[in-house]
């Protein structure tokens, strides 16, 4: 504390200079480096796995590995992490499967537990709980989006992997373009390319199904110049329901193989449900007409719950479509061109903010479960944090200032030694 003499004057100039220097150093001191420590536990056996390493991955830095430490007797500590990063992913590779734990950077150090699991090739205790299909016309093409929520409740908990353990889906022979295919687990969307199997039209997604929930989304286009298309797909799993959505209200949807039960339209979308379609049977859905422009939705529109169960299901579909949007935005973020355009980043940021508000509305209306809301909200927050980090970097360097973009090899090499790209 600076003390003044009885006349109210400052202490000698030398003393004032020392105090001012100390204050400047305190204000300009770099933020405290982030530290995370914790345990690695085998969630199947309860034992401590041996010879495992923990890798700290910075998503906002282009999914680059920043630190790697060995977990001795299950304990680990990672120091010197960037305190400005919005989140970190802690990755442990076990039995050929990577396991990730999300850690938010909030100014304090964290202690976490990372669970790894034994692997299996069967689907015992695993079921597809939320299958959705949405169709929208885009000129001479019909865009079809499919979302699957997979619940792995195996006991003891294990990870399904291998050719038989991976998720399988059906893609029609008429498909012209695969727009997107992604997997979302622990709030991180990861692009995947469907791998054809020996069965015609059946593809697998080479991604382990870990205990808990995993979302898989796929979007593709089929020809629609004639204004009609009949989709024939195969039911590969035991399902309670299949929900079909027409994004535009004038898109006519019928089926010759199953009974479509109409629900109440929500936000201009038509809603249909198919109950208990038999496994390994063909599902035929015909689409006709439809406008190319989706219906406008007012930004301040409130979501309310009515007695109809179909309305509740349709609101839940908005959550599925939100995840599909996140996957597409994530794919766009990883493209080098949009990252150089601050307007594109701002558009994506504003869009995600609106989706975040809509998601909270859905939860307030009790249209989605707390777990689904929490998982989607964490994913949105992750994307918003990454976008904010990129926009801040562009504001500091300028899109044409000659500085390397954040996450580019030049920028990373300037701040980190020998970074390596990581996979989820």
C-alpha positions in Angstrom: 0.0 0.0 0.0 1.3 3.5 -0.9 1.4 5.8 2.2 1.1 9.5 1.9 2.8 12.0 4.2 0.9 14.4 6.3 0.8 16.9 3.5 -0.8 14.4 1.1 2.2 14.2 -1.2 3.6 11.1 -2.8 6.6 9.3 -1.3 10.0 10.0 -2.9 10.0 9.5 -6.7 12.2 6.4 -6.5 9.6 4.7 -4.3 6.7 5.7 -6.6 8.6 4.3 -9.6 9.0 0.9 -7.8 5.3 0.8 -6.9 4.2 1.7 -10.4 6.6 -1.0 -11.9 5.1 -3.6 -9.6 1.6 -2.6 -10.5 2.3 -2.8 -14.2 4.0 -6.2 -13.9 1.0 -7.5 -11.9 -1.5 -6.3 -14.4 0.4 -7.5 -17.4 1.5 -10.8 -16.0 0.4 -13.8 -18.1 -2.5 -15.9 -17.0 -1.7 -18.9 -14.8 -1.0 -22.0 -16.9 -3.8 -24.6 -16.7 -3.1 -27.9 -14.9 -5.3 -31.0 -15.0 -4.7 -34.2 -13.0 -6.7 -37.3 -12.3 -7.1 -41.1 -12.6 -7.5 -43.7 -15.4 -9.9 -46.5 -14.5 -11.1 -49.6 -16.4 -14.9 -49.2 -16.3 -15.4 -52.8 -17.2 -13.3 -54.5 -14.5 -12.7 -51.7 -12.0 -9.0 -52.2 -12.2 -6.2 -49.7 -12.9 -5.0 -50.1 -16.5 -1.2 -50.4 -17.0 1.1 -48.7 -19.5 -1.4 -46.1 -20.6 -0.7 -42.5 -21.7 -2.9 -39.4 -21.4 -2.8 -36.9 -24.2 -4.1 -33.3 -23.9 -5.7 -32.2 -27.2 -6.7 -28.6 -27.9 -9.8 -28.5 -30.2 -9.5 -24.8 -30.8 -5.9 -25.3 -31.9 -6.9 -27.6 -34.8 -7.2 -30.8 -32.7 -3.5 -30.8 -32.0 -1.8 -32.8 -29.3 -0.1 -30.4 -26.8 1.0 -32.7 -24.0 1.5 -36.4 -23.4 2.2 -38.0 -20.0 2.2 -41.5 -18.6 -0.4 -42.5 -16.1 1.6 -44.2 -13.3 -0.5 -46.5 -11.2 -3.5 -44.8 -12.8 -2.6 -41.3 -11.7 -1.5 -38.5 -14.1 -0.8 -34.8 -14.1 -0.5 -32.5 -17.1 0.8 -29.0 -16.5 1.6 -26.0 -18.6 -1.6 -26.0 -20.7 -2.9 -22.9 -22.5 -5.3 -21.1 -20.1 -6.9 -19.2 -23.0 -8.1 -22.4 -24.6 -11.9 -22.9 -24.1 -11.7 -26.6 -23.5 -9.3 -29.6 -23.7 -9.9 -33.2 -24.6 -7.9 -35.7 -22.6 -7.4 -38.9 -24.7 -6.4 -42.3 -23.6 -5.9 -45.1 -26.1 -6.9 -48.5 -24.7 -7.4 -51.8 -26.4 -7.3 -50.1 -29.7 -10.0 -47.6 -28.8 -9.5 -43.9 -28.0 -11.4 -42.5 -25.0 -11.9 -38.8 -24.4 -12.8 -36.7 -21.4 -13.8 -33.1 -21.9 -12.3 -30.5 -19.5 -13.3 -26.9 -19.5 -10.8 -24.2 -18.9 -12.3 -21.8 -16.3 -9.3 -20.4 -14.4 -8.9 -23.2 -11.9 -7.1 -26.5 -12.1 -9.2 -29.7 -12.5 -9.1 -33.3 -11.2 -10.9 -35.8 -13.5 -11.4 -39.5 -13.9 -11.1 -41.1 -17.4 -12.9 -44.4 -17.9 -11.7 -47.0 -20.4 -13.5 -50.2 -21.3 -12.9 -53.7 -22.6 -14.0 -54.3 -26.2 -16.7 -56.6 -27.6 -18.0 -57.3 -31.1 -21.6 -58.0 -30.2 -24.5 -55.6 -29.6 -25.7 -57.1 -26.4 -27.2 -54.3 -24.3 -27.0 -51.8 -27.2 -30.1 -50.3 -29.0 -31.0 -47.6 -31.4 -33.3 -45.3 -29.5 -33.9 -42.3 -31.7 -34.1 -42.9 -35.4 -35.2 -39.8 -37.4 -35.5 -39.1 -41.1 -36.1 -35.6 -42.5 -36.6 -34.6 -46.2 -36.4 -31.2 -47.8 -36.4 -30.2 -51.5 -33.4 -28.3 -52.9 -34.2 -27.5 -56.5 -33.8 -30.7 -58.6 -32.6 -32.6 -55.5 -34.2 -34.1 -52.5 -32.0 -33.8 -49.4 -32.5 -36.6 -46.9 -31.1 -36.3 -43.4 -31.0 -39.3 -41.0 -30.1 -39.2 -37.3 -29.6 -42.2 -35.0 -29.1 -42.1 -31.3 -27.4 -45.2 -30.0 -27.6 -46.2 -26.3 -24.9 -48.6 -25.1 -26.1 -50.0 -21.8 -24.1 -53.2 -21.8 -23.4 -54.9 -18.5 -20.6 -54.9 -17.5 -20.0 -51.8 -19.7 -18.0 -52.6 -22.8 -17.2 -50.9 -26.1 -18.6 -52.4 -29.3 -16.0 -52.3 -32.1 -14.8 -54.3 -35.1 -16.7 -55.0 -38.3 -19.6 -56.6 -36.3 -19.6 -54.1 -33.5 -19.7 -50.9 -35.7 -23.0 -49.3 -36.5 -24.5 -50.2 -39.9 -26.8 -48.1 -42.0 -28.5 -48.3 -45.4 -27.9 -45.9 -48.2 -30.0 -46.0 -51.4 -28.5 -46.8 -54.8 -30.0 -43.6 -56.2 -27.9 -41.4 -53.9 -26.0 -38.8 -55.9 -24.1 -37.0 -53.2 -23.1 -37.8 -49.6 -23.4 -34.3 -48.1 -22.3 -35.2 -44.6 -21.6 -38.2 -42.3 -20.5 -37.6 -38.7 -20.5 -39.2 -35.3 -21.0 -37.2 -32.1 -19.8 -38.7 -28.8 -18.9 -36.7 -25.7 -19.9 -33.5 -27.5 -17.4 -33.7 -30.3 -18.6 -34.2 -33.9 -16.2 -36.3 -35.9 -16.5 -36.8 -39.7 -16.7 -40.3 -41.0 -16.9 -41.9 -44.4 -19.3 -44.9 -44.7 -17.6 -48.1 -45.6 -19.5 -50.5 -47.9 -20.2 -54.0 -46.7 -20.8 -57.3 -48.6 -24.6 -56.6 -48.4 -25.8 -54.3 -51.2 -26.7 -50.8 -49.9 -25.5 -51.5 -46.3 -22.6 -49.5 -45.0 -20.8 -49.4 -41.7 -19.5 -46.5 -39.7 -16.0 -47.3 -38.5 -16.4 -45.8 -35.1 -16.5 -47.6 -31.7 -19.8 -47.5 -29.8 -18.7 -46.7 -26.3 -20.9 -47.0 -23.2 -23.4 -44.2 -23.0 -25.0 -42.4 -25.9 -23.6 -41.9 -29.4 -25.3 -39.9 -32.2 -24.7 -40.7 -35.8 -25.9 -38.4 -38.6 -25.9 -38.8 -42.3 -27.1 -36.4 -45.1 -27.4 -37.2 -48.8 -29.1 -36.0 -52.0 -31.1 -38.0 -54.5 -32.5 -36.8 -57.9 -35.8 -34.9 -57.7 -36.1 -33.2 -61.1 -39.5 -34.9 -61.6 -40.8 -33.7 -58.2 -41.1 -37.2 -56.8 -38.9 -39.9 -55.3 -39.5 -43.2 -53.6 -37.0 -44.2 -51.0 -36.6 -47.9 -50.2 -34.4 -48.5 -47.2 -33.8 -51.5 -44.9 -34.6 -51.7 -41.2 -31.4 -53.1 -39.7 -32.2 -52.9 -36.0 -35.1 -53.5 -33.6 -36.8 -50.2 -33.4 -39.7 -48.9 -31.3 -40.5 -46.0 -33.7 -39.3 -44.3 -36.9 -40.1 -40.7 -37.3 -40.3 -39.0 -40.7 -40.4 -35.2 -41.2 -41.2 -33.0 -44.1 -39.4 -29.7 -43.8 -41.8 -27.9 -46.1 -45.6 -28.4 -45.4 -46.4 -29.0 -49.1 -44.1 -32.0 -49.3 -46.4 -35.0 -49.6 -45.1 -38.2 -47.8 -46.7 -41.6 -48.1 -45.7 -45.2 -47.6 -46.7 -48.5 -49.4 -45.0 -50.7 -46.9 -46.0 -49.4 -43.5 -48.7 -47.3 -41.9 -47.8 -43.6 -41.4 -49.4 -42.0 -38.4 -49.6 -38.2 -38.8 -48.7 -36.0 -35.9 -49.3 -32.3 -35.4 -47.1 -30.0 -37.5 -44.4 -28.1 -35.6 -42.6 -25.0 -37.0 -44.0 -25.8 -40.4 -42.7 -29.3 -40.5 -45.1 -32.3 -41.1 -44.6 -35.2 -38.8 -45.2 -38.9 -39.3 -44.4 -42.0 -37.2 -44.0 -45.7 -38.0 -44.4 -48.0 -35.0 -42.3 -51.1 -34.5 -41.1 -51.8 -38.1 -39.9 -55.4 -38.3 -36.2 -55.9 -38.4 -34.6 -56.9 -41.7 -37.6 -55.7 -43.7 -37.8 -53.0 -46.4 -39.3 -49.6 -45.6 -40.7 -47.7 -48.6 -41.4 -44.0 -48.3 -42.6 -41.9 -51.3 -42.0 -38.1 -51.5 -43.8 -35.8 -53.9 -43.9 -32.0 -54.5 -42.5 -29.7 -51.9 -41.0 -26.2 -52.1 -37.3 -25.4 -52.1 -37.5 -22.8 -49.4 -38.0 -23.9 -45.7 -40.7 -22.1 -43.8 -39.7 -19.0 -42.0 -39.6 -19.2 -38.2 -39.8 -16.1 -36.1 -36.7 -15.6 -33.9 -38.8 -14.9 -30.8 -41.2 -17.7 -31.3 -42.0 -19.5 -28.0 -42.1 -23.3 -27.6 -45.1 -24.7 -25.7 -46.1 -28.2 -24.8 -49.5 -29.6 -25.7 -51.1 -32.8 -24.7 -50.3 -34.6 -28.0 -47.4 -37.0 -27.8 -46.7 -36.4 -31.5 -46.0 -32.8 -30.6 -43.4 -33.8 -28.0 -41.8 -36.2 -30.5 -41.6 -33.4 -33.1 -39.9 -31.1 -30.7 -37.4 -33.8 -30.0 -36.8 -34.0 -33.7 -35.6 -30.4 -33.6 -32.9 -31.5 -31.3 -31.9 -34.2 -33.9 -31.8 -31.7 -36.7 -29.7 -29.4 -34.4 -27.1 -32.1 -34.1 -27.1 -32.5 -37.9 -26.5 -28.8 -38.3 -23.7 -29.0 -35.8 -22.0 -31.7 -37.8 -22.2 -29.6 -41.0 -20.9 -26.5 -39.2 -18.1 -28.5 -37.8 -17.2 -29.8 -41.2 -17.3 -26.3 -42.5 -15.0 -25.1 -39.7 -12.4 -27.7 -40.7 -12.3 -26.4 -44.2 -9.4 -23.9 -44.7 -11.4 -21.4 -46.8 -14.2 -20.5 -44.4 -11.7 -20.0 -41.6 -10.2 -17.1 -43.6 -13.6 -15.3 -43.8 -14.6 -13.5 -40.7 -18.1 -13.0 -42.0 -18.6 -16.7 -42.4 -17.4 -17.3 -38.8 -19.7 -14.6 -37.5 -22.7 -16.1 -39.4 -22.0 -19.5 -37.9 -21.5 -18.0 -34.4 -24.8 -16.2 -34.5 -26.6 -19.3 -35.8 -25.2 -21.4 -33.0 -26.3 -18.8 -30.4 -29.8 -18.9 -31.8 -29.8 -22.7 -31.7 -28.6 -22.5 -28.1 -31.6 -20.4 -27.2 -33.9 -22.7 -29.0 -32.4 -25.7 -27.2 -33.0 -24.1 -23.8 -36.6 -23.4 -24.9 -37.1 -27.1 -25.7 -35.8 -28.1 -22.3 -38.0 -25.5 -20.5 -40.9 -27.0 -22.4 -39.8 -30.5 -21.2 -39.7 -31.6 -24.8 -36.3 -33.2 -24.4 -34.7 -35.1 -21.5 -32.2 -33.5 -19.2 -29.4 -35.8 -20.4 -30.1 -34.9 -24.1 -30.3 -31.2 -23.3 -27.0 -31.3 -21.3 -25.2 -33.2 -24.1 -26.4 -30.9 -26.8 -25.7 -27.8 -24.8 -22.1 -28.9 -24.1 -21.6 -29.5 -27.8 -22.9 -26.1 -28.6 -20.8 -24.5 -26.0 -17.7 -26.3 -27.4 -18.4 -25.0 -30.9 -19.1 -21.5 -29.7 -15.9 -21.5 -27.7 -13.9 -22.7 -30.7 -15.5 -20.1 -33.0 -14.9 -17.3 -30.5 -11.3 -18.3 -30.3 -10.8 -18.2 -34.0 -12.6 -14.9 -34.4 -10.5 -13.4 -31.7 -7.3 -14.6 -33.4 -8.5 -13.1 -36.7 -9.3 -9.8 -35.0 -5.8 -9.7 -33.6 -3.9 -10.6 -36.8 -6.4 -9.5 -39.5 -7.5 -11.9 -42.3 -4.9 -10.4 -44.6 -2.3 -9.4 -42.1 0.2 -12.1 -43.1 0.0 -14.0 -39.9 -0.7 -17.6 -39.9 -4.2 -18.7 -39.0 -4.8 -20.3 -35.7 -4.4 -24.0 -36.0 -2.4 -23.7 -39.2 1.1 -25.4 -39.2 2.8 -22.1 -39.1 1.0 -20.7 -36.1 1.3 -23.9 -34.2 4.9 -24.4 -34.9 5.6 -20.9 -33.5 4.2 -21.8 -30.1 4.4 -25.6 -29.7 7.2 -28.1 -30.3 6.6 -30.9 -32.8 2.7 -31.0 -32.7 0.9 -34.0 -33.9 -2.6 -34.3 -35.4 -5.0 -36.5 -33.4 -8.0 -38.5 -34.3 -11.1 -39.1 -32.1 
